[in-house]
Amino acid sequence: MSRKITVGLQQKVSRPNYGSIGAICQIEWSIDHDQPTDAQTLKRQISQAFDDCRRHIEAQIGRTDAAETGATTTASTSTDADRPRRASDAQIRALHAIAASRGLRLAEEVNSRFGLDSAGQLTLRQASQLIDALKTTAA
């Protein structure tokens, strides 16, 4: 029979213009009841797991930041965090509202500025840029 230990961390970071990025890390391991474990050893293992999770989360958020800003990363493998994130639902709603209040056709704006068919295809950064541009557009 064994005991299960689970350590987890999550972090969410706000971004301008209705965006956010987040990362989650969870480490789980089992310890057999037959295996002698003193409290200090267990505490050290748990502390190490938290440190590992913290580093993992910082790395994931750093890769996402770099992908959004176009900076290069030192990661040797490609992950979802390496690709620019799609515009958030809040950004798309804001774009529709701003375009409607200015009497603009959002699909035409998206196509002329980014060569895309719809606001749903925008990246987080593109949506942010378009929100700023539409806010300055005269009605």
N, C-alpha and C positions, 0 to 999 in steps of 0.2 A: 504494500500500500504506500502511496506517496502523497505528498502535499504539493499543491500547485501555488506558485507565486506569480503574480501579474503586476507589472509596473507599466504605467502609461502616462504620457504627456500629450497635450495638444496646445497649439497656439494659433491664434488668428490675428492678423495684422490689417488694420484699416488702410485703405488707399483713397486717394482723392477721387472725386466724382463717382461716388457710390460703389467703389470697388473694395475688395478685400482678398487676401490670400491666407491660406492656412495649411497646417501640416499636423499630422498625428503620428505618434510612434507608440507601439505597445510591444513589450517584451514579456514572454511567459516561459517559465521553466518549472520542472518538477524536482522535488527532493524526496528521496526514499526515506521512510521512517527508520530504516536500518542504518542509513548514512548519518554518522555523527556530525552535527552542526551546532557550533556554539553561537551565541547571540551576536558576538562581534563579527564572526565570519559572515553570518546572514546579513547583518547590517551593512557590511562592506560590499557584498554582492548586490544588494538592493541599491545602494548608493551608486555603484558602478553602472547599474542598469539605467538609473535616472540620468547619469552623466552621458551615457551612450545615446539615450533618447534626445536629450537636449542638443547634443552635437548634430544628430540626424535632422532634427527639426530646423536648426539654424542653417544647415546645409541646403535643405529643401527650399526654405524661404529665400535663401541667398540665390539659388539657381533660378527661382521664379522671378526675383527682382532683376537678375541679369538678363533673363529672356525678355522681360518687358521693356528694359532700357536698351536692349541690343548689345549689351556688353558680352564679352566672351567668358566662358566658364572653364574650369579645369576638370570638369567631370569627364570621365572616359566613356561613359555609357549614356545613351539618350533615354530620358524619362518623360512622362507627361509634364513634369514641372519645367522641362527645358523648352517646351513650346509655349508661345504666347497664349494667354487665356482668352477665351471668348468674352465679349461684352456681357455684363451682368444684366439680369432682368430689369433691375432698377435703372440702369443706364439706358436700356432700350425704351422703357416707359418714359424716361425724361426726354429722350430724343423725339419720340412721337409727340409729346406734349409741347415741346419747344417749337418743333416744326409746324404743328397745327396752329399755335398761337401767332406764328410769323407768316402763315399762309403759304408755307413751303411744302413741296412733295418730298418726303423723307427718302423714298426709294431713289428718286432722281439725284438727290444730294449725295447719297451713299455711292451711287454709281459714278457720278462725275468726279467725286473726290478720291475714291478708293477702287473703282472698277468692280464693285461687288453688286450683287443683285438685291440684297436686303440688309437691314440693320442687324439682323440676327447673325450675319456672317462677320461682323466687325470684331476686332480684338478689343480687349480692355482699353488699350492705349488709343486706338483709332476712335472708339466711342467717346473717350474723354476729349480728344482733340475736336471731334465734331460737335460735342456739346458746347465747348468753348466758342467754336466758330459760329454756331447757330445763335448763341446768346448775343453775339455782337452784330448779327445780321439785322438790318432794319426791317420793320414789318412791311 
